[in-house]
C-alpha cells in the first residue's frame, strides 16, 4: 500500500453517524471518514456537482458530543457506491469555526477503534 498523500489525516467513522442538511433538515447520508478539511459522505442520493451545503452531524466522542458540528461543505467529487441508491461524495469544509476546527483536529488525531 502506498504512502498517504492527503494533507490532513483522516479518521474512519465507526457506526452510523447521520449527516443532516441544515436547510432542509433532511438526512443526506452518513459519515464515512473525516479530516479537519473535509469528509467522505455516504450519501443516500446523488448531490449536484460543485454544490455548497450546510451540514450538521455529531462526532462519536466525549468532546462535546451533545453539541453537533455545523459546517459548510463543497462537493469536490462523487461516485456511485456498490450499494443501490448510495453515492460516495468527497467534500471540503468551508468556514469552520475555531472551536469546530479544534474538535476535528483532536478527533482525527485519536487512534481508531
Secondary structure, 3 states (H helix, E strand, C coil): CCCCCCCCCCEECCCCCEEEECCCCEEEEEEEEECCCEEEEEECCCCCCCCEEEEEECCCCCCCCCCCEEEEEEEEEEEECCCCCCEEEEEEEECCCHHHHHHHHHHHHCCCC
